[in-house]
């Protein structure tokens, strides 16, 4: 059971091991979570949102060009600071005393590992019974503390976050015979329309299922559901998976306009 008063110690596992980004021509050859959005990697935006809710410890499951992720955090202090370089003396003066109070563990989980395999590889870094797993390409304004609280109240082995479909993720009204029935009502406004928001709270008990080439959504969630061990947390706010160029441009426009839902207060 998670200690909600010591939430800074709960690990946030970020799956960042997929193939190279194809969001635009300038980002070919780098992992999607490292794509620049408003001067910061997409990964930073995700971690910053968790940090706002008190989470400070992260495990990044890398794969494709995991070295880029390691180098970014290795030099994070420099990236986030003003510096003066004295070329004659070969010295660097850093003009900032603090950046982020995060503890980040980056693990190479392989190029072709399944999502379940990636999570299984970081079991040794999970000390608490409860931990979060999310993806390195999803932006949201989910209340992650409330998510963990919901998980603790249900006493299930896992809690899945659900969000309202948006944009091209709209659901269509199909009747029992599989026939499209236009009603004039946007089904995305219907309380019965929800999609997986790719953010989960797990108990360490789930590691016993993660054997072999195991997929989180296709296998683990189904197994937990069959065992009545899967709870849900409904998020009515903003959520977007940055899967296409269109998704990225939309997120970038929100950020540039200063109205990004996942980071309303940029001073935090």
MIDOSE-1310 file (N, C-alpha, C; in nm, 2 decimals, decimal comma, always signed):
residues 268
xxxx	+0,08/-0,12/+0,00/+0,00/+0,00/+0,00/+0,09/+0,13/+0,00; +0,05/+0,22/-0,08/+0,13/+0,34/-0,10/+0,11/+0,43/+0,02; +0,22/+0,50/+0,06/+0,21/+0,60/+0,17/+0,19/+0,73/+0,09; +0,06/+0,78/+0,09/+0,03/+0,90/+0,01/+0,10/+1,02/+0,07
xxxx	+0,14/+1,02/+0,19/+0,21/+1,13/+0,25/+0,36/+1,13/+0,22; +0,41/+1,03/+0,16/+0,55/+1,02/+0,11/+0,55/+0,99/-0,03; +0,47/+1,06/-0,11/+0,46/+1,03/-0,25/+0,58/+1,06/-0,33; +0,67/+1,14/-0,28/+0,79/+1,18/-0,35/+0,88/+1,06/-0,37
xxxx	+0,86/+0,95/-0,29/+0,94/+0,83/-0,30/+0,88/+0,72/-0,39; +0,76/+0,75/-0,44/+0,70/+0,65/-0,53/+0,77/+0,67/-0,67; +0,81/+0,56/-0,73/+0,88/+0,57/-0,86/+0,78/+0,59/-0,97; +0,81/+0,67/-1,07/+0,74/+0,69/-1,19/+0,82/+0,63/-1,30
xxxx	+0,77/+0,53/-1,36/+0,84/+0,45/-1,47/+0,79/+0,51/-1,60; +0,88/+0,56/-1,68/+0,84/+0,61/-1,81/+0,90/+0,53/-1,93; +0,81/+0,47/-2,01/+0,85/+0,39/-2,12/+0,90/+0,48/-2,24; +1,02/+0,48/-2,26/+1,08/+0,57/-2,36/+1,18/+0,49/-2,46
xxxx	+1,14/+0,37/-2,49/+1,23/+0,28/-2,56/+1,19/+0,25/-2,71; +1,09/+0,32/-2,76/+1,04/+0,29/-2,89/+1,14/+0,33/-3,00; +1,09/+0,32/-3,12/+1,17/+0,36/-3,24/+1,19/+0,51/-3,25; +1,27/+0,55/-3,35/+1,30/+0,69/-3,37/+1,18/+0,77/-3,40
xxxx	+1,19/+0,90/-3,36/+1,08/+0,99/-3,39/+1,06/+1,02/-3,54; +0,94/+1,03/-3,58/+0,91/+1,07/-3,72/+0,81/+1,19/-3,71; +0,82/+1,27/-3,60/+0,72/+1,38/-3,59/+0,75/+1,49/-3,69; +0,87/+1,51/-3,72/+0,90/+1,60/-3,83/+1,04/+1,57/-3,88
xxxx	+1,08/+1,64/-3,99/+1,21/+1,60/-4,06/+1,33/+1,64/-3,97; +1,31/+1,74/-3,88/+1,42/+1,78/-3,80/+1,45/+1,69/-3,68; +1,36/+1,59/-3,65/+1,38/+1,51/-3,54/+1,41/+1,36/-3,57; +1,44/+1,34/-3,70/+1,48/+1,20/-3,74/+1,60/+1,16/-3,66
xxxx	+1,60/+1,03/-3,62/+1,72/+0,98/-3,56/+1,73/+1,00/-3,41; +1,63/+1,05/-3,34/+1,63/+1,07/-3,20/+1,51/+1,00/-3,14; +1,51/+0,96/-3,01/+1,39/+0,90/-2,95/+1,28/+1,00/-2,94; +1,16/+0,96/-2,96/+1,05/+1,05/-2,96/+1,04/+1,13/-2,83
xxxx	+1,07/+1,07/-2,71/+1,06/+1,15/-2,59/+1,16/+1,26/-2,58; +1,26/+1,26/-2,67/+1,36/+1,36/-2,67/+1,33/+1,47/-2,77; +1,22/+1,46/-2,84/+1,18/+1,57/-2,94/+1,16/+1,70/-2,86; +1,21/+1,81/-2,92/+1,21/+1,94/-2,86/+1,07/+2,00/-2,87
xxxx	+1,01/+2,03/-2,76/+0,88/+2,10/-2,75/+0,90/+2,23/-2,67; +0,90/+2,34/-2,73/+0,92/+2,47/-2,65/+1,05/+2,48/-2,59; +1,15/+2,42/-2,65/+1,29/+2,43/-2,59/+1,32/+2,32/-2,49; +1,23/+2,23/-2,46/+1,26/+2,12/-2,37/+1,21/+1,99/-2,44
xxxx	+1,28/+1,88/-2,40/+1,24/+1,75/-2,45/+1,10/+1,72/-2,40; +1,03/+1,64/-2,49/+0,89/+1,60/-2,45/+0,90/+1,52/-2,31; +1,01/+1,45/-2,29/+1,03/+1,38/-2,16/+1,03/+1,47/-2,04; +1,09/+1,59/-2,06/+1,09/+1,69/-1,95/+0,95/+1,74/-1,92
xxxx	+0,87/+1,76/-2,02/+0,73/+1,81/-1,99/+0,66/+1,71/-1,91; +0,67/+1,58/-1,94/+0,60/+1,47/-1,87/+0,65/+1,47/-1,72; +0,78/+1,47/-1,70/+0,84/+1,47/-1,57/+0,80/+1,59/-1,49; +0,80/+1,70/-1,55/+0,76/+1,83/-1,48/+0,62/+1,82/-1,43
xxxx	+0,53/+1,76/-1,51/+0,39/+1,75/-1,46/+0,38/+1,66/-1,34; +0,45/+1,55/-1,34/+0,45/+1,46/-1,22/+0,52/+1,54/-1,10; +0,62/+1,61/-1,13/+0,69/+1,68/-1,02/+0,60/+1,78/-0,95; +0,51/+1,85/-1,03/+0,41/+1,94/-0,97/+0,32/+1,88/-0,87
xxxx	+0,30/+1,75/-0,88/+0,22/+1,67/-0,79/+0,30/+1,60/-0,68; +0,43/+1,63/-0,67/+0,51/+1,58/-0,56/+0,59/+1,46/-0,59; +0,59/+1,41/-0,72/+0,67/+1,29/-0,75/+0,81/+1,34/-0,79; +0,91/+1,28/-0,74/+1,05/+1,32/-0,76/+1,14/+1,22/-0,81
xxxx	+1,10/+1,09/-0,81/+1,19/+0,98/-0,85/+1,14/+0,91/-0,98; +1,22/+0,90/-1,08/+1,18/+0,85/-1,21/+1,27/+0,74/-1,26; +1,21/+0,65/-1,33/+1,29/+0,54/-1,40/+1,25/+0,55/-1,54; +1,35/+0,58/-1,63/+1,33/+0,59/-1,77/+1,37/+0,46/-1,84
xxxx	+1,28/+0,39/-1,90/+1,31/+0,27/-1,97/+1,34/+0,31/-2,12; +1,47/+0,31/-2,15/+1,52/+0,35/-2,28/+1,54/+0,23/-2,37; +1,56/+0,26/-2,50/+1,59/+0,16/-2,60/+1,66/+0,22/-2,71; +1,59/+0,28/-2,81/+1,64/+0,34/-2,92/+1,72/+0,47/-2,88
xxxx	+1,85/+0,47/-2,91/+1,94/+0,58/-2,87/+1,92/+0,62/-2,73; +1,92/+0,52/-2,64/+1,92/+0,55/-2,50/+2,03/+0,64/-2,45; +2,14/+0,64/-2,53/+2,26/+0,72/-2,49/+2,22/+0,87/-2,49; +2,13/+0,91/-2,58/+2,09/+1,05/-2,59/+2,02/+1,09/-2,46
xxxx	+1,94/+1,00/-2,41/+1,86/+1,03/-2,28/+1,96/+1,03/-2,17; +2,06/+0,94/-2,16/+2,16/+0,94/-2,06/+2,24/+1,07/-2,06; +2,28/+1,11/-2,18/+2,37/+1,23/-2,19/+2,29/+1,35/-2,15; +2,16/+1,36/-2,18/+2,08/+1,47/-2,14/+2,07/+1,49/-1,99
xxxx	+2,05/+1,38/-1,92/+2,04/+1,39/-1,78/+2,18/+1,40/-1,71; +2,28/+1,35/-1,77/+2,41/+1,36/-1,72/+2,46/+1,51/-1,72; +2,42/+1,58/-1,83/+2,45/+1,72/-1,84/+2,34/+1,81/-1,81; +2,24/+1,76/-1,74/+2,12/+1,84/-1,71/+2,14/+1,97/-1,65
xxxx	+2,24/+1,97/-1,55/+2,27/+2,09/-1,47/+2,32/+2,20/-1,57; +2,40/+2,16/-1,66/+2,46/+2,25/-1,76/+2,35/+2,30/-1,85; +2,26/+2,21/-1,90/+2,16/+2,25/-2,00/+2,06/+2,35/-1,93; +2,04/+2,34/-1,80/+1,94/+2,42/-1,74/+2,00/+2,55/-1,68
xxxx	+2,13/+2,57/-1,70/+2,20/+2,69/-1,63/+2,26/+2,78/-1,73; +2,28/+2,91/-1,69/+2,37/+3,00/-1,76/+2,51/+2,96/-1,73; +2,60/+2,97/-1,82/+2,74/+2,93/-1,79/+2,83/+3,04/-1,86; +2,95/+3,05/-1,80/+3,06/+3,13/-1,85/+3,17/+3,04/-1,88
xxxx	+3,22/+3,03/-2,00/+3,33/+2,94/-2,04/+3,45/+3,03/-2,06; +3,56/+3,01/-1,98/+3,69/+3,07/-1,99/+3,77/+2,98/-2,08; +3,79/+3,02/-2,21/+3,86/+2,93/-2,30/+4,01/+2,93/-2,27; +4,06/+3,04/-2,22/+4,20/+3,04/-2,19/+4,24/+2,95/-2,07
xxxx	+4,15/+2,96/-1,97/+4,18/+2,88/-1,85/+4,11/+2,74/-1,85; +4,03/+2,72/-1,96/+3,96/+2,59/-1,97/+3,87/+2,56/-1,85; +3,80/+2,66/-1,81/+3,71/+2,65/-1,69/+3,56/+2,68/-1,73; +3,47/+2,63/-1,66/+3,33/+2,66/-1,68/+3,27/+2,71/-1,55
xxxx	+3,21/+2,82/-1,55/+3,14/+2,87/-1,43/+2,99/+2,86/-1,45; +2,92/+2,80/-1,36/+2,78/+2,78/-1,37/+2,71/+2,88/-1,28; +2,61/+2,95/-1,34/+2,54/+3,06/-1,28/+2,40/+3,03/-1,22; +2,39/+2,91/-1,18/+2,26/+2,86/-1,12/+2,29/+2,76/-1,02
xxxx	+2,23/+2,77/-0,90/+2,26/+2,68/-0,79/+2,17/+2,55/-0,79; +2,05/+2,56/-0,86/+1,96/+2,45/-0,85/+1,88/+2,44/-0,98; +1,85/+2,32/-1,02/+1,76/+2,30/-1,14/+1,64/+2,22/-1,09; +1,64/+2,09/-1,10/+1,52/+2,01/-1,06/+1,57/+1,92/-0,94
xxxx	+1,48/+1,90/-0,85/+1,51/+1,81/-0,74/+1,46/+1,66/-0,77; +1,51/+1,61/-0,88/+1,46/+1,48/-0,93/+1,58/+1,38/-0,91; +1,54/+1,26/-0,90/+1,63/+1,15/-0,90/+1,59/+1,06/-1,02; +1,68/+1,05/-1,12/+1,64/+0,98/-1,25/+1,73/+0,86/-1,27
xxxx	+1,67/+0,75/-1,29/+1,74/+0,63/-1,32/+1,71/+0,59/-1,47; +1,81/+0,58/-1,55/+1,79/+0,55/-1,69/+1,84/+0,41/-1,72; +1,75/+0,33/-1,77/+1,78/+0,18/-1,79/+1,77/+0,15/-1,94; +1,87/+0,08/-1,99/+1,87/+0,04/-2,13/+1,79/-0,09/-2,13
xxxx	+1,66/-0,08/-2,18/+1,58/-0,20/-2,18/+1,57/-0,27/-2,32; +1,66/-0,23/-2,41/+1,67/-0,29/-2,54/+1,58/-0,23/-2,65; +1,62/-0,26/-2,77/+1,55/-0,20/-2,89/+1,42/-0,26/-2,92; +1,40/-0,39/-2,90/+1,28/-0,46/-2,95/+1,20/-0,52/-2,83
xxxx	+1,22/-0,48/-2,71/+1,15/-0,54/-2,60/+1,01/-0,49/-2,60; +0,92/-0,58/-2,55/+0,78/-0,54/-2,53/+0,77/-0,45/-2,41; +0,65/-0,39/-2,40/+0,63/-0,30/-2,29/+0,64/-0,37/-2,16; +0,59/-0,49/-2,15/+0,59/-0,57/-2,03/+0,74/-0,61/-2,00
xxxx	+0,82/-0,64/-2,10/+0,96/-0,68/-2,08/+1,03/-0,56/-2,02; +1,00/-0,44/-2,07/+1,07/-0,32/-2,02/+1,04/-0,30/-1,87; +0,92/-0,31/-1,84/+0,88/-0,29/-1,70/+0,95/-0,40/-1,61; +0,95/-0,53/-1,66/+1,01/-0,63/-1,58/+1,16/-0,61/-1,55
xxxx	+1,22/-0,54/-1,64/+1,37/-0,52/-1,63/+1,40/-0,42/-1,52; +1,30/-0,34/-1,47/+1,34/-0,24/-1,37/+1,28/-0,28/-1,23; +1,24/-0,40/-1,22/+1,19/-0,45/-1,09/+1,28/-0,42/-0,97; +1,41/-0,44/-0,99/+1,51/-0,42/-0,88/+1,52/-0,28/-0,83
xxxx	+1,47/-0,18/-0,91/+1,47/-0,04/-0,87/+1,34/+0,00/-0,80; +1,25/-0,09/-0,79/+1,12/-0,05/-0,72/+1,12/-0,10/-0,58; +1,13/+0,00/-0,48/+1,14/-0,04/-0,34/+1,00/-0,04/-0,28; +0,91/+0,05/-0,31/+0,78/+0,06/-0,25/+0,69/-0,05/-0,32
xxxx	+0,58/-0,08/-0,26/+0,48/-0,17/-0,32/+0,41/-0,11/-0,44; +0,40/+0,02/-0,44/+0,32/+0,09/-0,55/+0,42/+0,17/-0,64; +0,39/+0,17/-0,77/+0,46/+0,25/-0,86/+0,37/+0,28/-0,98; +0,41/+0,39/-1,06/+0,34/+0,43/-1,17/+0,41/+0,40/-1,30
xxxx	+0,34/+0,36/-1,40/+0,40/+0,34/-1,53/+0,32/+0,43/-1,63; +0,40/+0,50/-1,72/+0,34/+0,58/-1,82/+0,42/+0,58/-1,94; +0,38/+0,65/-2,05/+0,45/+0,65/-2,17/+0,52/+0,78/-2,20; +0,63/+0,77/-2,27/+0,71/+0,89/-2,29/+0,67/+0,98/-2,41
xxxx	+0,54/+0,97/-2,45/+0,49/+1,05/-2,55/+0,34/+1,10/-2,52; +0,31/+1,10/-2,39/+0,17/+1,14/-2,36/+0,17/+1,27/-2,27; +0,10/+1,37/-2,31/+0,09/+1,49/-2,23/-0,05/+1,50/-2,17; -0,06/+1,55/-2,04/-0,19/+1,55/-1,98/-0,19/+1,65/-1,86
xxxx	-0,31/+1,68/-1,81/-0,32/+1,75/-1,68/-0,38/+1,66/-1,57; -0,35/+1,53/-1,58/-0,40/+1,43/-1,48/-0,35/+1,47/-1,34; -0,44/+1,46/-1,24/-0,40/+1,48/-1,10/-0,34/+1,34/-1,06; -0,21/+1,33/-1,06/-0,15/+1,20/-1,04/-0,16/+1,16/-0,89
xxxx	-0,16/+1,26/-0,80/-0,18/+1,23/-0,66/-0,32/+1,17/-0,64; -0,42/+1,23/-0,70/-0,55/+1,17/-0,69/-0,56/+1,03/-0,75; -0,49/+1,01/-0,86/-0,48/+0,88/-0,92/-0,43/+0,78/-0,82; -0,32/+0,81/-0,75/-0,26/+0,71/-0,65/-0,36/+0,69/-0,54
xxxx	-0,42/+0,80/-0,49/-0,52/+0,79/-0,38/-0,63/+0,69/-0,42; -0,68/+0,71/-0,55/-0,79/+0,62/-0,60/-0,74/+0,47/-0,60; -0,62/+0,45/-0,64/-0,56/+0,32/-0,64/-0,56/+0,26/-0,50; -0,51/+0,34/-0,41/-0,50/+0,29/-0,27/-0,64/+0,25/-0,21
xxxx	-0,74/+0,33/-0,25/-0,87/+0,31/-0,19/-0,94/+0,18/-0,25; -0,90/+0,14/-0,37/-0,96/+0,03/-0,44/-0,90/-0,10/-0,39; -0,77/-0,10/-0,35/-0,70/-0,22/-0,30/-0,69/-0,32/-0,41; -0,68/-0,28/-0,54/-0,66/-0,36/-0,65/-0,51/-0,37/-0,68
xxxx	-0,47/-0,46/-0,77/-0,33/-0,47/-0,81/-0,29/-0,37/-0,91; -0,39/-0,31/-0,98/-0,36/-0,21/-1,08/-0,48/-0,11/-1,10; -0,44/+0,01/-1,13/-0,54/+0,11/-1,17/-0,51/+0,17/-1,30; -0,60/+0,17/-1,39/-0,58/+0,23/-1,53/-0,65/+0,36/-1,54
xxxx	-0,58/+0,46/-1,59/-0,63/+0,59/-1,61/-0,71/+0,59/-1,75; -0,83/+0,64/-1,74/-0,91/+0,66/-1,86/-0,94/+0,80/-1,89; -0,94/+0,84/-2,02/-0,96/+0,98/-2,06/-1,07/+0,98/-2,17; -1,12/+1,10/-2,19/-1,22/+1,12/-2,30/-1,14/+1,13/-2,43
xxxx	-1,20/+1,06/-2,53/-1,14/+1,07/-2,67/-1,15/+1,21/-2,72; -1,05/+1,25/-2,80/-1,05/+1,38/-2,86/-0,99/+1,38/-3,00; -1,02/+1,48/-3,08/-0,96/+1,49/-3,21/-1,00/+1,37/-3,30; -0,91/+1,30/-3,36/-0,94/+1,19/-3,45/-0,96/+1,06/-3,37
xxxx	-0,96/+1,07/-3,23/-0,99/+0,95/-3,15/-1,14/+0,94/-3,12; -1,22/+1,01/-3,19/-1,36/+1,01/-3,17/-1,42/+0,87/-3,19; -1,51/+0,83/-3,10/-1,58/+0,70/-3,11/-1,70/+0,72/-3,19; -1,75/+0,62/-3,26/-1,86/+0,63/-3,34/-1,98/+0,55/-3,28
xxxx	-2,10/+0,60/-3,29/-2,22/+0,53/-3,24/-2,26/+0,41/-3,32; -2,22/+0,29/-3,28/-2,25/+0,17/-3,35/-2,35/+0,09/-3,27; -2,46/+0,04/-3,33/-2,56/-0,04/-3,26/-2,51/-0,18/-3,24; -2,60/-0,27/-3,18/-2,57/-0,40/-3,15/-2,54/-0,49/-3,28
xxxx	-2,59/-0,44/-3,39/-2,57/-0,51/-3,52/-2,45/-0,46/-3,59; -2,38/-0,37/-3,53/-2,26/-0,31/-3,60/-2,29/-0,21/-3,70; -2,41/-0,15/-3,70/-2,45/-0,05/-3,79/-2,44/+0,09/-3,74; -2,37/+0,18/-3,82/-2,35/+0,32/-3,77/-2,49/+0,39/-3,76
xxxx	-2,51/+0,45/-3,65/-2,64/+0,53/-3,63/-2,60/+0,67/-3,60; -2,62/+0,76/-3,69/-2,59/+0,90/-3,66/-2,71/+0,96/-3,58; -2,67/+1,02/-3,46/-2,78/+1,07/-3,37/-2,77/+1,23/-3,37; -2,66/+1,28/-3,42/-2,64/+1,43/-3,41/-2,57/+1,47/-3,28
xxxx	-2,54/+1,37/-3,20/-2,48/+1,40/-3,07/-2,33/+1,35/-3,08; -2,24/+1,43/-3,03/-2,10/+1,39/-3,03/-2,09/+1,28/-2,92; -2,05/+1,16/-2,96/-2,04/+1,05/-2,86/-1,93/+1,08/-2,76; -1,83/+1,16/-2,79/-1,72/+1,19/-2,70/-1,77/+1,26/-2,58
xxxx	-1,89/+1,32/-2,59/-1,95/+1,39/-2,47/-2,03/+1,29/-2,38; -2,04/+1,17/-2,43/-2,12/+1,07/-2,36/-2,03/+1,01/-2,25; -2,08/+0,99/-2,13/-2,00/+0,94/-2,02/-1,96/+0,79/-2,04; -2,02/+0,73/-2,14/-1,98/+0,59/-2,17/-1,86/+0,58/-2,26
xxxx	-1,81/+0,69/-2,32/-1,70/+0,69/-2,41/-1,57/+0,72/-2,34; -1,48/+0,63/-2,33/-1,35/+0,65/-2,26/-1,25/+0,57/-2,34; -1,12/+0,62/-2,33/-1,01/+0,55/-2,39/-0,90/+0,53/-2,28; -0,81/+0,44/-2,31/-0,70/+0,41/-2,22/-0,60/+0,53/-2,23
xxxx	-0,57/+0,59/-2,12/-0,48/+0,71/-2,12/-0,33/+0,67/-2,10; -0,30/+0,55/-2,10/-0,16/+0,50/-2,10/-0,09/+0,55/-1,97; -0,16/+0,55/-1,86/-0,10/+0,58/-1,73/-0,16/+0,49/-1,63; -0,07/+0,41/-1,56/-0,12/+0,31/-1,47/-0,05/+0,32/-1,33
xxxx	-0,12/+0,27/-1,23/-0,06/+0,25/-1,10/-0,06/+0,10/-1,08; +0,06/+0,05/-1,04/+0,07/-0,10/-1,02/+0,12/-0,13/-0,88; +0,07/-0,24/-0,84/+0,13/-0,31/-0,72/+0,25/-0,39/-0,77; +0,35/-0,41/-0,68/+0,46/-0,50/-0,72/+0,42/-0,64/-0,76
xxxx	+0,30/-0,68/-0,72/+0,25/-0,81/-0,75/+0,24/-0,84/-0,90; +0,23/-0,73/-0,98/+0,21/-0,75/-1,12/+0,34/-0,81/-1,19; +0,45/-0,80/-1,12/+0,58/-0,85/-1,18/+0,57/-1,00/-1,20; +0,49/-1,07/-1,12/+0,48/-1,21/-1,14/+0,42/-1,25/-1,28
xxxx	+0,34/-1,16/-1,34/+0,28/-1,18/-1,47/+0,38/-1,15/-1,58; +0,47/-1,06/-1,56/+0,55/-1,01/-1,67/+0,67/-1,10/-1,71; +0,63/-1,21/-1,77/+0,72/-1,32/-1,81/+0,73/-1,32/-1,96; +0,85/-1,33/-2,02/+0,86/-1,34/-2,16/+0,82/-1,21/-2,23
xxxx	+0,77/-1,23/-2,36/+0,74/-1,12/-2,44/+0,60/-1,07/-2,41; +0,58/-1,00/-2,30/+0,45/-0,97/-2,24/+0,42/-0,82/-2,27; +0,30/-0,80/-2,32/+0,25/-0,67/-2,35/+0,16/-0,62/-2,24; +0,18/-0,49/-2,20/+0,10/-0,44/-2,09/-0,05/-0,43/-2,12
xxxx	-0,08/-0,37/-2,24/-0,22/-0,35/-2,27/-0,29/-0,48/-2,32; -0,23/-0,55/-2,41/-0,29/-0,67/-2,47/-0,30/-0,79/-2,38; -0,20/-0,80/-2,28/-0,20/-0,92/-2,20/-0,21/-0,88/-2,05; -0,13/-0,80/-1,99/-0,14/-0,77/-1,85/-0,28/-0,72/-1,81
xxxx	-0,33/-0,62/-1,88/-0,45/-0,56/-1,84/-0,57/-0,66/-1,85; -0,56/-0,74/-1,95/-0,67/-0,84/-1,97/-0,66/-0,95/-1,86; -0,54/-0,99/-1,82/-0,52/-1,08/-1,71/-0,57/-1,02/-1,58; -0,54/-0,90/-1,55/-0,58/-0,84/-1,43/-0,73/-0,82/-1,42
xxxx	-0,79/-0,78/-1,54/-0,93/-0,77/-1,55/-1,01/-0,90/-1,52; -0,95/-1,01/-1,58/-1,01/-1,14/-1,56/-1,01/-1,18/-1,41; -0,91/-1,13/-1,34/-0,89/-1,17/-1,20/-0,96/-1,06/-1,11; -1,03/-0,97/-1,17/-1,10/-0,86/-1,09/-1,00/-0,78/-1,01
xxxx	-0,88/-0,75/-1,07/-0,78/-0,68/-1,00/-0,74/-0,55/-1,08; -0,83/-0,50/-1,16/-0,80/-0,38/-1,24/-0,91/-0,28/-1,21; -0,87/-0,17/-1,14/-0,96/-0,05/-1,12/-0,93/+0,05/-1,22; -1,02/+0,15/-1,23/-1,01/+0,26/-1,33/-1,02/+0,39/-1,26
xxxx	-0,95/+0,49/-1,31/-0,95/+0,63/-1,27/-0,99/+0,71/-1,39; -1,10/+0,78/-1,38/-1,15/+0,86/-1,49/-1,10/+1,00/-1,48; -1,04/+1,04/-1,59/-0,98/+1,18/-1,60/-1,06/+1,25/-1,71; -1,12/+1,36/-1,66/-1,21/+1,44/-1,75/-1,14/+1,56/-1,82
xxxx	-1,01/+1,58/-1,79/-0,94/+1,69/-1,84/-0,86/+1,66/-1,97; -0,75/+1,73/-1,99/-0,67/+1,72/-2,11/-0,59/+1,59/-2,11; -0,58/+1,53/-2,22/-0,49/+1,42/-2,24/-0,46/+1,40/-2,39; -0,34/+1,38/-2,43/-0,31/+1,36/-2,57/-0,18/+1,28/-2,59
xxxx	-0,19/+1,18/-2,67/-0,07/+1,10/-2,71/-0,01/+1,17/-2,84; +0,12/+1,20/-2,83/+0,19/+1,27/-2,94/+0,24/+1,16/-3,04; +0,15/+1,12/-3,12/+0,18/+1,01/-3,21/+0,21/+1,05/-3,36; +0,15/+1,17/-3,40/+0,17/+1,21/-3,53/+0,22/+1,36/-3,54
xxxx	+0,26/+1,40/-3,65/+0,30/+1,54/-3,67/+0,19/+1,64/-3,63; +0,07/+1,60/-3,66/-0,05/+1,68/-3,63/-0,06/+1,70/-3,48; -0,04/+1,59/-3,40/-0,05/+1,59/-3,26/+0,06/+1,69/-3,20; +0,18/+1,67/-3,26/+0,29/+1,76/-3,21/+0,27/+1,90/-3,24
xxxx	+0,22/+1,94/-3,36/+0,20/+2,08/-3,39/+0,09/+2,14/-3,30; -0,01/+2,06/-3,27/-0,12/+2,10/-3,18/-0,06/+2,13/-3,04; +0,02/+2,04/-2,99/+0,08/+2,06/-2,86/+0,17/+2,18/-2,86; +0,25/+2,20/-2,96/+0,35/+2,31/-2,97/+0,27/+2,44/-2,98
xxxx	+0,16/+2,45/-3,05/+0,08/+2,57/-3,06/+0,02/+2,60/-2,92; -0,02/+2,51/-2,84/-0,07/+2,53/-2,71/+0,04/+2,59/-2,62; +0,16/+2,53/-2,63/+0,27/+2,58/-2,55/+0,31/+2,72/-2,59; +0,33/+2,74/-2,72/+0,37/+2,88/-2,76/+0,27/+2,98/-2,73
xxxx	+0,14/+2,95/-2,72/+0,04/+3,04/-2,68/+0,03/+3,06/-2,53; +0,10/+2,99/-2,46/+0,10/+3,00/-2,31/-0,02/+2,94/-2,25; -0,09/+2,85/-2,32/-0,21/+2,78/-2,26/-0,20/+2,63/-2,26; -0,08/+2,58/-2,25/-0,06/+2,44/-2,24/-0,13/+2,38/-2,12
xxxx	-0,23/+2,30/-2,13/-0,30/+2,24/-2,01/-0,21/+2,17/-1,92; -0,10/+2,10/-1,97/-0,02/+2,02/-1,88/+0,08/+2,11/-1,81; +0,09/+2,24/-1,84/+0,19/+2,32/-1,77/+0,13/+2,46/-1,76; +0,03/+2,48/-1,69/-0,04/+2,61/-1,69/+0,05/+2,71/-1,61
xxxx	+0,12/+2,66/-1,51/+0,21/+2,75/-1,44/+0,35/+2,72/-1,47; +0,41/+2,79/-1,56/+0,55/+2,76/-1,61/+0,66/+2,79/-1,50; +0,62/+2,87/-1,40/+0,71/+2,91/-1,30/+0,74/+2,80/-1,20; +0,65/+2,69/-1,20/+0,67/+2,59/-1,10/+0,79/+2,50/-1,13
